Structure formats: structure tokens, C-alpha cells
Amino acid sequence: MKPITALFAAAALMFLSACNTVKGVGQDIQRGGQVLEDAAKKK
């Protein structure tokens, strides 16, 4: 029974870290868009 629990815990950690990574990429893209938008407003 313990190997199943360990496997489930590892899968949960991978899932949570993947969600965090996707969120971080989305934030980076949003910041990049904001910089471009600010640059366009200055011209």
C-alpha cells in the first residue's frame, strides 16, 4: 500500500509544480505585453 501512496504523492507534486510553472509563464507574457503597451503610448 505504501508504494501507491508514494506514487500518488509524487504525481501530486508534479501536477502542482506544473501549474505553478504555467502561471509564471502567463505572468511573464503579461509583463512583456505591458512593456510593449507602455512603449507604444509614449510615441
Backbone bond lengths (Angstrom), bond angles and torsions (degrees), N, CA, C in turn:
res aa  C-N    CA-C-N  psi(-1)  N-CA   C-N-CA  omega(-1)  CA-C   N-CA-C  phi
1 M - - - 1.463 - - 1.533 111.34 -
2 K 1.312 118.39 -33.98 1.458 121.39 -177.75 1.530 113.11 -64.81
3 P 1.350 120.08 -37.93 1.466 118.52 177.91 1.532 112.39 -61.76
4 I 1.303 117.23 -33.82 1.470 120.75 178.16 1.523 110.10 -67.04
5 T 1.317 116.69 -41.03 1.460 121.47 178.19 1.528 110.65 -63.90
6 A 1.321 117.11 -42.68 1.456 121.19 179.10 1.524 110.63 -64.93
7 L 1.322 116.86 -40.67 1.457 121.38 178.50 1.526 110.58 -64.05
8 F 1.310 116.90 -42.43 1.467 121.07 178.27 1.524 111.03 -63.94
9 A 1.325 117.05 -41.82 1.465 120.93 179.48 1.525 110.40 -64.40
10 A 1.327 117.63 -41.29 1.468 121.14 179.14 1.528 110.42 -64.83
11 A 1.320 116.80 -41.71 1.462 120.48 179.02 1.523 110.77 -64.78
12 A 1.309 117.46 -39.33 1.462 121.29 178.82 1.523 110.81 -64.66
13 L 1.326 117.41 -41.81 1.468 121.07 178.41 1.523 110.92 -63.31
14 M 1.320 116.99 -41.79 1.467 120.68 179.17 1.526 110.50 -64.14
15 F 1.319 116.56 -41.81 1.461 121.02 179.71 1.523 111.00 -63.52
16 L 1.310 116.83 -44.43 1.464 120.74 -178.94 1.520 111.51 -67.27
17 S 1.314 117.65 -39.20 1.460 119.61 179.47 1.519 110.64 -69.38
18 A 1.319 118.16 -33.99 1.463 121.24 178.00 1.522 110.16 -66.48
19 C 1.304 117.61 -40.79 1.464 120.77 178.38 1.516 110.28 -63.01
20 N 1.302 116.25 -41.33 1.455 121.06 -179.99 1.525 110.47 -64.36
21 T 1.326 117.02 -39.32 1.463 121.44 179.76 1.520 110.53 -65.25
22 V 1.316 116.93 -45.33 1.467 120.97 -179.75 1.526 109.94 -62.78
23 K 1.315 116.68 -39.70 1.464 120.46 178.25 1.519 110.34 -62.85
24 G 1.322 117.17 -42.16 1.457 121.55 179.75 1.521 112.14 -63.86
25 V 1.322 116.70 -40.62 1.465 120.37 178.07 1.520 110.01 -64.22
26 G 1.309 117.32 -41.57 1.467 120.80 178.13 1.520 111.75 -61.30
27 Q 1.309 116.87 -39.99 1.468 120.64 178.82 1.526 110.78 -66.90
28 D 1.338 116.78 -39.81 1.463 120.16 178.85 1.525 110.88 -63.73
29 I 1.318 117.09 -42.44 1.464 121.02 179.02 1.520 110.02 -64.53
30 Q 1.312 116.45 -39.88 1.462 120.45 179.64 1.537 110.48 -63.84
31 R 1.317 117.28 -42.28 1.472 120.60 178.28 1.523 110.85 -63.71
32 G 1.325 116.72 -40.82 1.456 120.40 178.37 1.517 111.57 -62.41
33 G 1.314 116.88 -40.61 1.460 121.24 176.93 1.514 111.49 -64.67
34 Q 1.310 116.85 -37.81 1.468 120.98 179.03 1.521 110.72 -64.76
35 V 1.325 117.00 -40.43 1.470 121.01 178.65 1.529 109.99 -62.87
36 L 1.334 116.23 -44.99 1.468 119.62 178.47 1.526 111.56 -62.80
37 E 1.315 116.62 -40.70 1.457 121.29 179.94 1.535 110.21 -64.58
38 D 1.315 117.66 -42.90 1.454 121.54 178.86 1.534 111.12 -63.53
39 A 1.335 115.94 -40.49 1.461 120.34 179.42 1.538 110.69 -64.60
40 A 1.317 116.60 -38.22 1.459 120.67 -179.88 1.515 111.33 -68.87
41 K 1.328 117.35 -33.72 1.469 121.14 179.82 1.525 111.79 -70.19
42 K 1.337 117.14 -29.82 1.457 120.80 -178.63 1.518 112.79 -72.22
43 K 1.321 117.86 -23.47 1.470 120.93 -177.06 1.494 112.04 -83.87
